[in-house]
């Protein structure tokens, strides 16, 4: 099963929840939340995840993407910036 961005999941291997940041056929990058605190981003295989009932609101997802764009700019990570913006922001310069 492939998960979409913003989808909340239960992480069965570490008794935590999280939301999908990105997903492909091999697994998903999850923002892990345990005991109400964000523990960071970690990649999990799909069999370690189970769909949760809640979902990230679209406004929150947009805020998260903006945060990641700012982090990419701050760290001068050009490839991450391009992946987040699909190159659309570079064209506007």
C-alpha positions in Angstrom: 0.0 0.0 0.0 1.3 3.4 -0.9 0.4 6.4 1.3 -0.2 10.0 0.1 1.5 13.1 1.5 -0.2 14.4 4.6 -1.8 11.1 5.5 -1.6 10.1 9.2 -0.2 6.7 10.0 0.4 4.5 13.0 4.0 3.3 13.1 3.7 -0.3 14.4 7.4 -0.8 15.0 7.8 2.0 17.6 4.3 2.6 19.0 4.1 6.1 17.6 2.1 8.1 15.0 3.3 10.3 12.2 2.3 11.9 8.9 3.7 11.1 5.5 6.1 13.6 4.0 6.7 11.6 0.9 6.1 8.0 -0.3 7.3 5.7 -3.0 7.1 2.0 -3.8 9.9 1.2 -1.3 8.6 3.1 1.7 7.6 6.4 3.2 9.3 9.3 4.9 7.4 10.0 8.0 7.4 12.9 10.5 7.3 10.9 13.7 5.2 12.1 16.6 5.5 10.2 19.9 4.0 11.3 23.2 2.8 14.6 21.6 6.4 15.6 20.6 7.9 15.6 17.1 10.9 13.2 17.1 12.0 14.0 13.6 11.8 12.4 10.2 12.4 8.7 9.5 11.9 6.4 6.6 9.8 3.3 7.1 8.8 0.4 4.9 5.1 0.2 4.1 4.6 -2.9 6.2 5.7 -1.0 9.3 2.8 1.5 8.9 -0.9 1.3 9.3 -3.4 3.9 8.2 -4.6 6.1 11.1 -8.0 7.8 11.3 -6.8 11.4 11.3 -5.3 13.4 8.5 -3.2 16.5 8.2 -5.3 19.5 7.1 -4.5 21.0 3.7 -3.6 24.3 5.4 -1.2 22.5 7.7 0.3 20.7 4.8 1.0 24.0 3.0 2.6 25.4 6.2 4.8 22.3 6.4 5.9 22.6 2.8 6.7 26.3 3.3 8.7 25.3 6.4 10.6 22.7 4.4 11.3 25.2 1.6 12.7 27.6 4.2 14.8 24.8 5.7 16.2 23.9 2.3 17.0 27.6 1.6 18.7 27.9 5.0 20.8 24.8 4.5 21.5 25.8 0.9 20.3 22.4 -0.3 19.5 23.1 -3.9 18.3 19.6 -4.8 15.9 19.5 -1.8 14.6 23.0 -2.8 14.1 21.9 -6.4 12.3 18.7 -5.3 10.0 20.8 -3.0 9.2 23.4 -5.6 9.4 21.3 -8.8 11.7 24.2 -10.0 8.7 26.5 -10.2 10.2 29.1 -7.8 13.5 29.2 -9.6 11.7 30.1 -12.9 10.2 33.2 -11.2 13.6 34.8 -10.6 
